[in-house]
Amino acid sequence: MTKPSMRRRKGAPFHHSPEAVTRARENAGLTQKELAASCEFSFQLLCDIEAGRRNATPDKLRAMARVLGCAVSDLQPSYGVTRLDDEPPAAMARQAS
């Protein structure tokens, strides 16, 4: 069974905020290549996500948030999309202990 495509309609809002992804990556002290490798997707895809040329799917947002140590909602715009209310990884780790 093939996975349905999650293509964004032309003009539809992004699932992420390109500026927020870049800011979170820089705050974590990672290069684009380091973040892409840690998330197990291509450097070109990350470049396109940060430049606003491609949409970051919810799974990709979760992977980036996990590596960057932030909440998924920190990588999303404040309006226009359904927010993913994932908790930050640190909060989940505290609850598990």
Secondary structure, DSSP 8 states (H G I E B T S, - for coil): ---------TT---SS-HHHHHHHHHHTT--HHHHHHHHTS-HHHHHHHHHTSS---HHHHHHHHHHHTS-GGGGS-SSSS-------HHHHHHHH-
